[in-house]
């Protein structure tokens, strides 16, 4: 078992292509510019909208009721549920509470 994350931010390194990740917190967060940011160099972060517009984010999916569903802006990322994200190059996703 892991340790309880009490930090207000949490970063995950992503490989180019599909990555299976999840909300690292014990409460839901929103898939939006306030709570999700991306970086290709590990230091300079851009918003979710900018990452999508630039083509860094290619697709984001969740699985429910035997179907893959798109994760859209404003969707709640609940704790304990994973989702697939496809990125065009190695990058870092940062979640903010």
N, C-alpha and C positions, 0 to 999 in steps of 0.2 A: 504494500500500500504506500501511496505517496504522502507527502505532507500537505497540510492545509495552506493554501496560498492566501496570504493576508496583504500582499502588495496591491497597489492600485493599478499597476500595469503589468503585462506579461507578454513576452515576445516568443515567437516560434519561427525557426528557420524553415523555409520552404524550398524544395527542389523544383526545377522546371518540370512542368507536367502536373499530374494529379497528386494531391496530398490529402490525407485524411486527418483532420484536426477537430478540435472541439473547444467550447467555451471553458477557459481555465478557472473560472470563478464559481463560487457556490450560489450565486444569484444570476438571474438572466441579464444579458446585456443586449443592446440593440445593434443590428447590422447597419451602421450608419457612419457618417463622417466624424461624429464625436467619439465613438467607441472603438473604431477600427481604422488603423493606419498601416501603410506599407512603406518599405524601404528596399532599394536594390543595393545600397552600399553599407547598410547597417547603422548609419548615423543620421542621414537626412530622411525624414518621413514625409509622405504625402497622404492626402485624404483618400478614403475609399473611392469617392467619385473620380478623383484624378487618376488613381490606379486603374479604374475601369476604363476611363476615357483614353488613357495612353495605351491600352491593350495589354498591360501587365496582367490584369485579371481576365482570364478567358471564359471561365464558367464557375459557378458555385451551385452545388446541389446537396440536397438532403434526401434521405430515404424514408418513406412512410407509406404504410398500407400497400406494400409491394410495388411502389412507384418511386422513381427519382423525380424530385420536385425542385424547381429553381428557388434559390434563396434571394429574395428581393430586398432592396433598401427598406429599412424600417422593420424587418422581420426580427422576432425575438430569438436569440440564441440561448436556449435553456441549458442549465448545467446537466451533464451526463449524456447529452446527445451530441453526436459527431456530425460533421458534414465534409463533403469533398470540395476542394478548391483547386482549380487548374490555373497555373500561372505560366507566363511565357518565358521567364528567366528566374534563376535563383533569387530569392528575396526573403524579407522578414516581414511577418505580420505582427502588429502590436495591438493588443486589446487594452482598452482603458475602461476602468469602472466609473 
